[in-house]
Amino acid sequence: MLVLTSVIFLYSCDKDYNTIGGDLIGDNHFDLSTYTSNVTAFNQKINAVQSNNLAVNGLGIYANPAFGTTTASFVTQLGLGTLSPVIGANPVIESVVLTVPYYSTIKTTNTDGSHVYELDSIYGPSDAKIKLSVYESGYYMRDLDPAGGFQQAQRYYTNQSTDFNDVKVGNRLNDDSSVAQNDAFSFDANEFTETTKDATTNVETTTRTAPGMRLSLNKSFFDAKIIHASADKLATNDVFKNYFRGLYFKVENSGSTGNLAMLNFKLGKITIKYKEDLASTTVGGAPTRVDKSIVLNMTGNSVSLLEQSNTNTAYANATATPDATLGDEKLYLKGGEGSMAILNLFSTPGELATIRANNWLINEANLVFHIDAAAMANSFEPNRIYLYDLTNNRPVVDYFNDATTGTNAKNGKTIYGGYINKQTSGKGLTYKIRITNQIRNLIKNADSTNVKLGLVVTEDINTSTSHYLKTPNSFSSQVPKASVMNPLGTILYGGKSTVPEDKRLKLEIFYTKPN
């Protein structure tokens, strides 16, 4: 059924750019109207998905009441900061420290120069603990896939935890006596302060570092693995990555509530500080000792390992038995190894042909998704969702046409939209995505295909490439890469007729036609 409503005055109160009637003010030869179309939308489960070499990776445990518990572990190769390091006589390791920065913002600067930080992209109670174990990885992560004749990049998937866990080497490396570095690890918001004194002038210097993971690793292991390694093992990174196959960050429940942080491990490193003899200088017959260091960067292949447990029953049922014909009442979007929604526009027989015959001029077209506030009351909500052409596995036209940029990866593409609209309490109300040009092309060009659309959460609106599903489903073999990076989920109302009218998903089209 066509629903036509004359519009006397339209005003946009959101931050999105508004094109409705922009070129028609004062022209009395046109009627400005709206048309509302029903949308068939249903759930699709996302099982094991490719998760290697992501820009950000989750680490920790997030118990999401609306979906279930996600446990995120991580594996990365290492690379030598300097090839063929020259190690002098009688080297003795002073410390081995692993660091990975957190996403943080300075909230206060104190009079002594210290800072108070607020952490970002950490989900769960701020004082939560996890059990964190860092092992030497025994799994060689090759670059190319032999199954494809070494012509394609090797893929690694979210469900390979057992593969990496079964071949971990030795005892955990973060074996410091402080449980804060292993059995009761937390994401600490305090900055790190280090004071050093110049041996000649006795002048003290204080260095302040933004919050981050900081683990003391086993010195004996790195003495044997690096300091006393044969020279050929440290000559090239290709050889080194097979010799030292990387680190496996294994996360387990500590016995209390956990939390999960998004981290850029590519900025992480291991710093080995040691002393050695300076051969040309002696004091009283004894060699002078000098400070040296070797840095191992967290570069090369990596993989995010995700395990799901305590799955919410409503979520499990909705994704197990979706209704592709009539649509689902609730749409469950969850990142990582989660779920998405599939949308069919103009599903009423003859609807699209009738609209094309009317020769309308499309001013604006939007999909507005209403959030199930009750179901999401106790869960973190994703800032953005992403709508794309599922049939061809590419962005919609409006995404391509939107050249607007933001201050970070989460707030570009402002015309296209997909932002969460929040109420004063901070909880989400709606997401709106503008698909004006997608609808214009579909109506204007009779040979245009009415494609299926995919809807997912996104961690980076500027990333539109895809990662492969381990096992393709009925509709696709891929899913947007930025969705794999996001640990959160949201529950939206679908377009089924049983959904209350004020919450029901619909396509709203604002158009003009000659009198």
Kinemage of the C-alpha trace (Angstrom):
@kinemage 1
@onewidth
@group {chain A} dominant
@subgroup {mainchain}
@vectorlist {calphas} color= white
{ca met a 1} P 0.000 0.000 0.000
{ca leu a 2} L 1.216 3.523 -0.823
{ca val a 3} L 1.136 5.955 2.093
{ca leu a 4} L 1.223 9.590 0.886
{ca thr a 5} L 1.455 12.572 3.230
{ca ser a 6} L 1.751 16.194 2.142
{ca val a 7} L 4.470 18.045 3.976
{ca ile a 8} L 3.863 21.720 4.804
{ca phe a 9} L 7.165 22.371 6.543
{ca leu a 10} L 10.155 20.144 7.153
{ca tyr a 11} L 12.901 20.821 9.589
{ca ser a 12} L 15.825 18.628 10.509
{ca cys a 13} L 16.854 18.806 14.160
{ca asp a 14} L 19.687 16.292 13.905
{ca lys a 15} L 23.294 16.987 12.979
{ca asp a 16} L 22.983 15.357 9.551
{ca tyr a 17} L 22.913 17.431 6.383
{ca asn a 18} L 19.331 17.971 5.222
{ca thr a 19} L 18.465 18.048 1.520
{ca ile a 20} L 14.689 17.960 1.744
{ca gly a 21} L 13.228 20.631 -0.524
{ca gly a 22} L 16.573 22.395 -0.685
{ca asp a 23} L 16.048 23.573 -4.268
{ca leu a 24} L 12.280 23.936 -4.141
{ca ile a 25} L 11.588 26.779 -1.698
{ca gly a 26} L 9.270 29.334 -3.276
{ca asp a 27} L 8.386 27.116 -6.230
{ca asn a 28} L 4.637 26.475 -6.223
{ca his a 29} L 4.708 24.080 -9.181
{ca phe a 30} L 5.632 21.119 -6.971
{ca asp a 31} L 4.066 19.250 -4.062
{ca leu a 32} L 6.509 18.054 -1.430
{ca ser a 33} L 5.357 14.724 -0.054
{ca thr a 34} L 6.481 11.651 1.815
{ca tyr a 35} L 6.158 7.989 1.007
{ca thr a 36} L 6.682 5.215 3.534
{ca ser a 37} L 7.622 1.731 2.404
{ca asn a 38} L 7.685 -1.420 4.476
{ca val a 39} L 11.040 -3.179 4.855
{ca thr a 40} L 11.545 -6.902 5.244
{ca ala a 41} L 14.525 -7.428 7.538
{ca phe a 42} L 15.784 -10.607 9.165
{ca asn a 43} L 18.739 -11.929 11.155
{ca gln a 44} L 21.783 -13.784 9.886
{ca lys a 45} L 24.288 -15.510 12.182
{ca ile a 46} L 27.972 -14.794 11.645
{ca asn a 47} L 30.023 -17.790 12.685
{ca ala a 48} L 33.812 -18.101 12.520
{ca val a 49} L 35.208 -15.194 10.515
{ca gln a 50} L 38.647 -14.171 9.276
{ca ser a 51} L 40.308 -12.017 11.940
{ca asn a 52} L 43.967 -11.687 11.011
{ca asn a 53} L 45.803 -8.358 10.737
{ca leu a 54} L 43.030 -6.142 12.091
{ca ala a 55} L 43.770 -2.499 12.898
{ca val a 56} L 42.483 -2.971 16.457
{ca asn a 57} L 41.897 -6.120 18.480
{ca gly a 58} L 39.934 -6.906 21.613
{ca leu a 59} L 41.636 -8.362 24.686
{ca gly a 60} L 39.700 -9.438 27.739
{ca ile a 61} L 36.221 -10.626 28.715
{ca tyr a 62} L 32.979 -8.767 28.122
{ca ala a 63} L 29.756 -10.148 29.598
{ca asn a 64} L 27.023 -8.526 27.499
{ca pro a 65} L 23.571 -9.215 29.009
{ca ala a 66} L 21.864 -8.828 25.635
{ca phe a 67} L 24.100 -11.278 23.771
{ca gly a 68} L 26.414 -13.319 25.996
{ca thr a 69} L 30.060 -13.436 27.028
{ca thr a 70} L 32.949 -12.829 24.638
{ca thr a 71} L 36.465 -13.872 25.623
{ca ala a 72} L 39.073 -12.261 23.375
{ca ser a 73} L 42.652 -13.547 23.176
{ca phe a 74} L 45.334 -12.482 20.702
{ca val a 75} L 48.401 -13.736 18.839
{ca thr a 76} L 51.065 -11.636 17.124
{ca gln a 77} L 54.365 -12.174 15.415
{ca leu a 78} L 57.375 -10.108 16.480
{ca gly a 79} L 59.979 -8.255 14.450
{ca leu a 80} L 63.471 -7.090 15.329
{ca gly a 81} L 63.723 -3.321 15.644
{ca thr a 82} L 67.343 -3.615 14.465
{ca leu a 83} L 68.583 -6.555 12.420
{ca ser a 84} L 71.759 -8.371 13.451
{ca pro a 85} L 72.160 -6.554 16.771
{ca val a 86} L 75.750 -6.486 17.973
{ca ile a 87} L 75.902 -7.867 21.494
{ca gly a 88} L 79.142 -7.311 23.422
{ca ala a 89} L 80.938 -9.280 26.090
{ca asn a 90} L 79.317 -10.461 29.310
{ca pro a 91} L 75.761 -9.244 28.599
{ca val a 92} L 73.406 -9.330 31.581
{ca ile a 93} L 69.727 -8.482 31.220
{ca glu a 94} L 68.438 -5.782 33.562
{ca ser a 95} L 64.761 -5.910 32.484
{ca val a 96} L 62.377 -7.143 29.802
{ca val a 97} L 59.233 -5.011 29.548
{ca leu a 98} L 56.255 -5.452 27.234
{ca thr a 99} L 54.196 -2.316 26.543
{ca val a 100} L 50.987 -1.693 24.592
{ca pro a 101} L 49.314 1.744 24.793
{ca tyr a 102} L 45.641 2.131 25.663
{ca tyr a 103} L 43.274 4.561 23.985
{ca ser a 104} L 43.075 7.434 26.469
{ca thr a 105} L 42.363 11.131 26.894
{ca ile a 106} L 43.966 13.608 29.306
{ca lys a 107} L 41.235 14.948 31.613
{ca thr a 108} L 43.373 16.965 34.060
{ca thr a 109} L 46.938 18.265 34.175
{ca asn a 110} L 48.274 18.723 37.707
{ca thr a 111} L 50.680 21.418 38.902
{ca asp a 112} L 53.561 18.921 39.067
{ca gly a 113} L 53.103 18.049 35.396
{ca ser a 114} L 51.358 14.734 36.007
{ca his a 115} L 48.097 13.897 34.253
{ca val a 116} L 44.783 12.277 35.030
{ca tyr a 117} L 43.619 10.102 32.131
{ca glu a 118} L 40.317 8.629 31.061
{ca leu a 119} L 40.480 5.349 29.147
{ca asp a 120} L 38.483 4.831 25.975
{ca ser a 121} L 37.208 1.665 24.243
{ca ile a 122} L 37.144 -0.443 27.413
{ca tyr a 123} L 33.919 -2.320 28.101
{ca gly a 124} L 32.890 -3.647 31.487
{ca pro a 125} L 33.443 -2.469 35.096
{ca ser a 126} L 36.473 -0.187 35.440
{ca asp a 127} L 37.837 -2.201 38.378
{ca ala a 128} L 37.356 -5.607 36.746
{ca lys a 129} L 40.126 -8.236 36.592
{ca ile a 130} L 41.117 -10.869 34.056
{ca lys a 131} L 43.668 -13.672 34.104
{ca leu a 132} L 46.259 -12.818 31.464
{ca ser a 133} L 49.008 -15.200 30.376
{ca val a 134} L 51.595 -14.348 27.731
{ca tyr a 135} L 53.257 -17.360 26.110
{ca glu a 136} L 55.750 -17.961 23.369
{ca ser a 137} L 53.674 -19.002 20.364
{ca gly a 138} L 54.537 -22.312 18.750
{ca tyr a 139} L 52.302 -21.684 15.729
{ca tyr a 140} L 54.055 -20.462 12.591
{ca met a 141} L 51.829 -17.887 10.903
{ca arg a 142} L 52.774 -18.015 7.248
{ca asp a 143} L 52.046 -15.135 4.893
{ca leu a 144} L 50.690 -17.134 1.937
{ca asp a 145} L 48.226 -19.999 1.679
{ca pro a 146} L 49.717 -23.212 0.217
{ca ala a 147} L 46.206 -24.450 -0.629
{ca gly a 148} L 46.015 -21.671 -3.230
{ca gly a 149} L 49.468 -22.288 -4.654
{ca phe a 150} L 50.913 -19.540 -2.448
{ca gln a 151} L 49.061 -16.935 -4.506
{ca gln a 152} L 46.703 -15.711 -1.789
{ca ala a 153} L 47.238 -14.404 1.726
{ca gln a 154} L 46.786 -16.969 4.478
{ca arg a 155} L 43.610 -16.471 6.470
{ca tyr a 156} L 43.261 -17.025 10.198
{ca tyr a 157} L 39.906 -17.166 11.962
{ca thr a 158} L 38.233 -16.218 15.224
{ca asn a 159} L 37.619 -19.858 16.229
{ca gln a 160} L 41.253 -21.028 16.152
{ca ser a 161} L 41.909 -20.668 19.898
{ca thr a 162} L 42.549 -24.388 20.294
{ca asp a 163} L 45.062 -24.411 17.432
{ca phe a 164} L 47.191 -21.749 19.101
{ca asn a 165} L 46.662 -22.936 22.671
{ca asp a 166} L 47.734 -26.513 21.888
{ca val a 167} L 51.134 -25.434 20.570
{ca lys a 168} L 52.051 -22.688 23.052
{ca val a 169} L 55.623 -23.102 24.285
{ca gly a 170} L 56.758 -23.391 27.892
{ca asn a 171} L 55.490 -21.472 30.895
{ca arg a 172} L 53.934 -18.052 30.781
{ca leu a 173} L 56.390 -15.221 30.325
{ca asn a 174} L 54.606 -12.625 32.484
{ca asp a 175} L 55.519 -14.538 35.635
{ca asp a 176} L 56.155 -11.552 37.890
{ca ser a 177} L 55.265 -12.105 41.544
{ca ser a 178} L 52.696 -9.302 41.360
{ca val a 179} L 49.289 -10.781 40.432
{ca ala a 180} L 48.411 -7.428 38.839
{ca gln a 181} L 50.589 -8.545 35.915
{ca asn a 182} L 48.933 -11.925 35.391
{ca asp a 183} L 46.272 -13.585 37.579
{ca ala a 184} L 44.501 -10.311 38.449
{ca phe a 185} L 45.356 -8.077 35.519
{ca ser a 186} L 43.395 -4.853 35.010
{ca phe a 187} L 43.449 -2.015 32.486
{ca asp a 188} L 44.925 0.708 34.697
{ca ala a 189} L 44.219 4.371 33.869
{ca asn a 190} L 47.259 5.688 35.746
{ca glu a 191} L 50.130 7.155 33.763
{ca phe a 192} L 53.540 5.553 34.132
{ca thr a 193} L 56.265 7.684 35.711
{ca glu a 194} L 59.971 6.885 35.525
{ca thr a 195} L 62.738 8.953 37.142
{ca thr a 196} L 66.357 8.589 36.022
{ca lys a 197} L 69.533 10.250 37.327
{ca asp a 198} L 72.470 11.302 35.160
{ca ala a 199} L 75.583 9.506 36.415
{ca thr a 200} L 77.790 12.544 35.788
{ca thr a 201} L 75.609 15.505 36.766
{ca asn a 202} L 73.262 13.728 39.213
{ca val a 203} L 70.389 15.614 37.559
{ca glu a 204} L 67.090 13.717 37.782
{ca thr a 205} L 64.743 13.503 34.808
{ca thr a 206} L 61.109 12.392 35.065
{ca thr a 207} L 59.484 10.742 32.069
{ca arg a 208} L 55.695 10.387 31.965
{ca thr a 209} L 53.985 7.876 29.692
{ca ala a 210} L 50.272 7.632 28.915
{ca pro a 211} L 48.416 4.584 30.326
{ca gly a 212} L 49.117 1.236 28.755
{ca met a 213} L 49.763 -2.416 29.390
{ca arg a 214} L 53.153 -2.813 31.045
{ca leu a 215} L 54.316 -6.352 31.815
{ca ser a 216} L 57.659 -7.554 33.141
{ca leu a 217} L 58.644 -10.688 31.205
{ca asn a 218} L 60.924 -13.559 32.178
{ca lys a 219} L 64.566 -12.453 31.823
{ca ser a 220} L 66.021 -15.964 31.590
{ca phe a 221} L 63.845 -16.764 28.587
{ca phe a 222} L 64.935 -13.674 26.653
{ca asp a 223} L 68.567 -14.158 27.655
{ca ala a 224} L 68.524 -17.542 25.937
{ca lys a 225} L 66.157 -16.635 23.089
{ca ile a 226} L 67.655 -13.284 22.094
{ca ile a 227} L 70.865 -12.308 23.884
{ca his a 228} L 72.552 -15.682 23.338
{ca ala a 229} L 70.845 -16.597 20.058
{ca ser a 230} L 73.060 -17.577 17.144
{ca ala a 231} L 73.701 -14.639 14.818
{ca asp a 232} L 71.879 -16.204 11.852
{ca lys a 233} L 68.578 -16.256 13.822
{ca leu a 234} L 68.691 -12.465 14.186
{ca ala a 235} L 69.901 -11.624 10.675
{ca thr a 236} L 66.529 -11.166 8.932
{ca asn a 237} L 62.957 -10.861 10.153
{ca asp a 238} L 61.831 -13.712 7.888
{ca val a 239} L 64.208 -16.072 9.679
{ca phe a 240} L 63.478 -14.504 13.075
{ca lys a 241} L 59.689 -14.965 12.733
{ca asn a 242} L 60.172 -18.677 12.254
{ca tyr a 243} L 62.732 -18.906 15.060
{ca phe a 244} L 60.632 -16.869 17.533
{ca arg a 245} L 57.095 -17.388 16.301
{ca gly a 246} L 55.546 -14.630 18.362
{ca leu a 247} L 53.422 -14.135 21.462
{ca tyr a 248} L 50.124 -15.671 22.473
{ca phe a 249} L 48.055 -13.485 24.847
{ca lys a 250} L 45.689 -15.939 26.515
{ca val a 251} L 42.734 -14.539 28.463
{ca glu a 252} L 40.829 -16.477 31.124
{ca asn a 253} L 38.286 -15.673 33.815
{ca ser a 254} L 39.986 -14.503 37.004
{ca gly a 255} L 37.043 -15.557 39.151
{ca ser a 256} L 35.402 -12.123 39.112
{ca thr a 257} L 33.758 -9.865 36.540
{ca gly a 258} L 36.057 -9.055 33.630
{ca asn a 259} L 36.291 -6.343 31.022
{ca leu a 260} L 37.551 -6.018 27.467
{ca ala a 261} L 39.775 -3.376 25.862
{ca met a 262} L 40.303 -2.526 22.219
{ca leu a 263} L 44.038 -2.210 21.553
{ca asn a 264} L 46.322 -1.313 18.666
{ca phe a 265} L 48.931 -4.009 19.224
{ca lys a 266} L 50.937 -2.724 16.254
{ca leu a 267} L 52.114 0.054 18.605
{ca gly a 268} L 53.241 -2.523 21.155
{ca lys a 269} L 56.833 -3.624 21.746
{ca ile a 270} L 59.179 -5.544 23.999
{ca thr a 271} L 62.216 -3.660 25.293
{ca ile a 272} L 65.158 -5.737 26.512
{ca lys a 273} L 67.561 -3.639 28.582
{ca tyr a 274} L 70.949 -5.117 29.420
{ca lys a 275} L 74.500 -4.223 30.373
{ca glu a 276} L 77.659 -5.342 28.590
{ca asp a 277} L 81.390 -4.668 28.738
{ca leu a 278} L 82.776 -1.690 26.878
{ca ala a 279} L 85.876 -3.373 25.473
{ca ser a 280} L 88.071 -0.280 24.962
{ca thr a 281} L 87.707 1.266 28.429
{ca thr a 282} L 88.611 -0.058 31.859
{ca val a 283} L 88.532 1.394 35.339
{ca gly a 284} L 91.005 -0.090 37.793
{ca gly a 285} L 91.520 -3.080 35.534
{ca ala a 286} L 87.795 -3.888 35.299
{ca pro a 287} L 85.831 -3.294 32.061
{ca thr a 288} L 83.398 -0.405 32.022
{ca arg a 289} L 79.773 -1.567 31.879
{ca val a 290} L 77.447 0.184 29.436
{ca asp a 291} L 73.668 0.196 28.977
{ca lys a 292} L 72.289 -1.381 25.794
{ca ser a 293} L 68.825 -2.344 24.566
{ca ile a 294} L 67.081 -4.449 21.937
{ca val a 295} L 63.515 -3.748 20.815
{ca leu a 296} L 61.101 -6.335 19.433
{ca asn a 297} L 58.126 -4.765 17.657
{ca met a 298} L 54.682 -6.353 17.439
{ca thr a 299} L 54.700 -6.429 13.662
{ca gly a 300} L 53.837 -9.129 11.173
{ca asn a 301} L 50.819 -11.402 11.154
{ca ser a 302} L 48.317 -11.333 13.996
{ca val a 303} L 44.950 -12.887 14.765
{ca ser a 304} L 42.059 -12.102 17.099
{ca leu a 305} L 40.729 -15.231 18.827
{ca leu a 306} L 37.135 -15.052 20.080
{ca glu a 307} L 35.238 -17.514 22.249
{ca gln a 308} L 31.494 -17.161 22.930
{ca ser a 309} L 29.731 -18.462 26.032
{ca asn a 310} L 26.603 -17.906 28.161
{ca thr a 311} L 24.699 -16.932 25.034
{ca asn a 312} L 21.461 -15.021 25.663
{ca thr a 313} L 18.516 -17.281 24.806
{ca ala a 314} L 16.522 -14.680 22.857
{ca tyr a 315} L 19.595 -13.856 20.762
{ca ala a 316} L 20.359 -17.521 20.103
{ca asn a 317} L 16.775 -18.267 19.056
{ca ala a 318} L 16.476 -15.207 16.802
{ca thr a 319} L 19.650 -15.981 14.871
{ca ala a 320} L 18.945 -19.728 14.691
{ca thr a 321} L 15.490 -19.381 13.073
{ca pro a 322} L 15.245 -16.111 11.114
{ca asp a 323} L 12.127 -15.384 9.060
{ca ala a 324} L 13.398 -14.368 5.630
{ca thr a 325} L 9.834 -14.141 4.222
{ca leu a 326} L 7.975 -11.950 6.728
{ca gly a 327} L 11.000 -10.564 8.529
{ca asp a 328} L 11.966 -10.659 12.212
{ca glu a 329} L 10.556 -8.508 14.991
{ca lys a 330} L 14.022 -7.874 16.469
{ca leu a 331} L 17.279 -7.455 14.583
{ca tyr a 332} L 20.413 -8.532 16.439
{ca leu a 333} L 23.634 -6.888 15.284
{ca lys a 334} L 26.809 -8.076 16.991
{ca gly a 335} L 30.407 -7.600 15.944
{ca gly a 336} L 33.132 -10.220 15.750
{ca glu a 337} L 31.776 -13.749 15.651
{ca gly a 338} L 28.221 -12.455 15.992
{ca ser a 339} L 25.285 -11.556 13.753
{ca met a 340} L 23.962 -9.105 11.174
{ca ala a 341} L 20.667 -8.162 9.534
{ca ile a 342} L 19.631 -8.543 5.905
{ca leu a 343} L 17.192 -6.022 4.398
{ca asn a 344} L 14.897 -6.317 1.403
{ca leu a 345} L 13.463 -3.002 0.183
{ca phe a 346} L 10.232 -2.679 -1.839
{ca ser a 347} L 9.222 -6.247 -1.039
{ca thr a 348} L 5.529 -5.615 -1.803
{ca pro a 349} L 4.769 -6.995 -5.305
{ca gly a 350} L 4.530 -4.224 -7.921
{ca glu a 351} L 5.567 -1.512 -5.467
{ca leu a 352} L 8.788 -0.494 -7.180
{ca ala a 353} L 7.205 -0.527 -10.646
{ca thr a 354} L 4.431 1.788 -9.411
{ca ile a 355} L 6.926 4.252 -7.945
{ca arg a 356} L 8.958 4.275 -11.153
{ca ala a 357} L 5.814 4.979 -13.163
{ca asn a 358} L 5.016 8.013 -10.967
{ca asn a 359} L 8.210 9.717 -12.169
{ca trp a 360} L 8.928 11.194 -8.734
{ca leu a 361} L 11.942 13.400 -7.988
{ca ile a 362} L 13.572 11.973 -4.868
{ca asn a 363} L 14.756 14.617 -2.398
{ca glu a 364} L 15.810 12.320 0.414
{ca ala a 365} L 15.497 8.708 1.517
{ca asn a 366} L 16.276 7.364 4.989
{ca leu a 367} L 16.196 4.166 6.971
{ca val a 368} L 15.549 4.841 10.662
{ca phe a 369} L 16.245 1.977 13.068
{ca his a 370} L 14.703 2.109 16.538
{ca ile a 371} L 16.687 0.563 19.388
{ca asp a 372} L 15.052 -1.866 21.797
{ca ala a 373} L 15.878 0.276 24.833
{ca ala a 374} L 14.674 -2.274 27.392
{ca ala a 375} L 16.835 -5.058 25.958
{ca met a 376} L 19.896 -2.784 25.716
{ca ala a 377} L 19.452 -1.121 29.126
{ca asn a 378} L 22.503 -2.773 30.718
{ca ser a 379} L 24.763 -3.076 27.682
{ca phe a 380} L 27.309 -0.834 25.977
{ca glu a 381} L 26.019 0.332 22.599
{ca pro a 382} L 28.001 0.727 19.349
{ca asn a 383} L 28.416 4.307 18.135
{ca arg a 384} L 27.891 3.464 14.471
{ca ile a 385} L 26.192 0.915 12.261
{ca tyr a 386} L 27.010 0.308 8.603
{ca leu a 387} L 24.622 -0.456 5.733
{ca tyr a 388} L 26.047 -1.911 2.527
{ca asp a 389} L 25.177 -3.664 -0.725
{ca leu a 390} L 25.161 -7.310 0.361
{ca thr a 391} L 24.465 -8.696 -3.104
{ca asn a 392} L 27.672 -7.219 -4.542
{ca asn a 393} L 29.567 -6.952 -1.249
{ca arg a 394} L 30.332 -3.243 -1.614
{ca pro a 395} L 29.212 0.070 -0.088
{ca val a 396} L 25.986 1.726 -1.225
{ca val a 397} L 26.195 4.762 -3.521
{ca asp a 398} L 25.631 7.248 -0.678
{ca tyr a 399} L 28.673 5.926 1.170
{ca phe a 400} L 30.850 6.397 -1.917
{ca asn a 401} L 29.490 9.902 -2.524
{ca asp a 402} L 30.066 11.091 1.043
{ca ala a 403} L 33.500 12.743 1.247
{ca thr a 404} L 33.013 14.233 4.715
{ca thr a 405} L 35.700 13.442 7.288
{ca gly a 406} L 35.708 13.418 11.049
{ca thr a 407} L 38.258 13.684 13.827
{ca asn a 408} L 38.642 9.911 14.118
{ca ala a 409} L 37.645 6.633 12.508
{ca lys a 410} L 34.242 6.632 14.166
{ca asn a 411} L 32.796 9.953 13.009
{ca gly a 412} L 33.443 10.387 9.278
{ca lys a 413} L 30.780 9.955 6.551
{ca thr a 414} L 28.464 12.362 8.359
{ca ile a 415} L 25.902 12.694 5.542
{ca tyr a 416} L 25.584 8.948 5.064
{ca gly a 417} L 25.142 8.658 8.825
{ca gly a 418} L 24.672 5.545 10.923
{ca tyr a 419} L 25.332 7.427 14.188
{ca ile a 420} L 23.553 6.513 17.382
{ca asn a 421} L 20.994 9.116 18.472
{ca lys a 422} L 20.860 9.175 22.266
{ca gln a 423} L 18.347 10.359 24.804
{ca thr a 424} L 19.404 12.648 27.664
{ca ser a 425} L 20.146 9.629 29.852
{ca gly a 426} L 22.838 8.580 27.401
{ca lys a 427} L 21.053 5.475 26.151
{ca gly a 428} L 20.384 5.010 22.461
{ca leu a 429} L 17.115 5.795 20.698
{ca thr a 430} L 17.715 5.381 16.972
{ca tyr a 431} L 20.225 5.044 14.156
{ca lys a 432} L 19.537 6.797 10.841
{ca ile a 433} L 21.190 6.008 7.517
{ca arg a 434} L 20.652 8.153 4.446
{ca ile a 435} L 20.394 6.236 1.149
{ca thr a 436} L 19.044 9.005 -1.081
{ca asn a 437} L 21.231 8.286 -4.086
{ca gln a 438} L 20.788 4.538 -3.767
{ca ile a 439} L 17.012 5.005 -4.057
{ca arg a 440} L 17.291 7.640 -6.787
{ca asn a 441} L 19.318 5.283 -8.961
{ca leu a 442} L 16.970 2.383 -8.306
{ca ile a 443} L 13.876 4.394 -9.259
{ca lys a 444} L 15.377 6.322 -12.156
{ca asn a 445} L 17.038 3.374 -13.881
{ca ala a 446} L 14.601 0.608 -14.708
{ca asp a 447} L 17.452 -1.843 -15.230
{ca ser a 448} L 18.887 -1.236 -11.758
{ca thr a 449} L 18.784 -4.232 -9.439
{ca asn a 450} L 16.993 -3.999 -6.121
{ca val a 451} L 19.860 -5.568 -4.168
{ca lys a 452} L 19.788 -7.059 -0.715
{ca leu a 453} L 21.333 -4.809 1.910
{ca gly a 454} L 23.489 -5.902 4.830
{ca leu a 455} L 23.517 -4.149 8.221
{ca val a 456} L 26.322 -4.560 10.780
{ca val a 457} L 28.003 -2.718 13.639
{ca thr a 458} L 31.271 -1.019 12.692
{ca glu a 459} L 34.457 -0.035 14.507
{ca asp a 460} L 35.737 2.144 11.648
{ca ile a 461} L 33.295 3.795 9.248
{ca asn a 462} L 36.139 4.512 6.808
{ca thr a 463} L 36.951 0.815 6.362
{ca ser a 464} L 34.661 -0.808 3.799
{ca thr a 465} L 36.714 -3.879 2.863
{ca ser a 466} L 35.610 -7.364 3.878
{ca his a 467} L 36.921 -10.458 5.606
{ca tyr a 468} L 35.915 -14.006 4.722
{ca leu a 469} L 33.605 -16.285 6.653
{ca lys a 470} L 35.177 -19.644 7.395
{ca thr a 471} L 32.011 -21.276 6.080
{ca pro a 472} L 29.849 -19.188 3.690
{ca asn a 473} L 26.161 -18.820 4.545
{ca ser a 474} L 23.200 -18.710 2.162
{ca phe a 475} L 23.686 -15.025 1.381
{ca ser a 476} L 27.393 -14.266 1.477
{ca ser a 477} L 30.930 -15.545 1.914
{ca gln a 478} L 32.198 -12.296 3.468
{ca val a 479} L 31.401 -9.721 6.133
{ca pro a 480} L 32.668 -6.141 6.585
{ca lys a 481} L 36.113 -6.133 8.209
{ca ala a 482} L 35.215 -3.217 10.516
{ca ser a 483} L 32.409 -5.323 11.993
{ca val a 484} L 34.873 -8.053 12.956
{ca met a 485} L 36.818 -5.432 14.946
{ca asn a 486} L 33.830 -4.312 17.065
{ca pro a 487} L 32.988 -6.357 20.202
{ca leu a 488} L 29.621 -4.685 20.848
{ca gly a 489} L 26.076 -5.314 19.705
{ca thr a 490} L 22.695 -3.663 19.476
{ca ile a 491} L 19.096 -4.855 19.198
{ca leu a 492} L 16.858 -3.025 16.729
{ca tyr a 493} L 13.194 -3.323 15.873
{ca gly a 494} L 12.540 -4.918 12.507
{ca gly a 495} L 9.924 -4.198 9.862
{ca lys a 496} L 7.516 -7.030 10.646
{ca ser a 497} L 3.861 -6.040 10.867
{ca thr a 498} L 3.662 -7.190 14.498
{ca val a 499} L 6.160 -4.505 15.582
{ca pro a 500} L 4.425 -1.399 17.018
{ca glu a 501} L 3.978 1.246 14.317
{ca asp a 502} L 6.102 3.858 16.084
{ca lys a 503} L 9.058 1.438 16.377
{ca arg a 504} L 8.730 -0.383 13.064
{ca leu a 505} L 11.550 -0.190 10.542
{ca lys a 506} L 10.466 1.618 7.374
{ca leu a 507} L 11.988 3.339 4.408
{ca glu a 508} L 10.997 7.009 4.329
{ca ile a 509} L 11.172 8.767 0.968
{ca phe a 510} L 10.688 12.524 0.557
{ca tyr a 511} L 9.830 13.401 -3.040
{ca thr a 512} L 8.306 15.988 -5.347
{ca lys a 513} L 6.083 15.638 -8.401
{ca pro a 514} L 4.642 18.189 -10.846
{ca asn a 515} L 1.040 19.269 -10.243
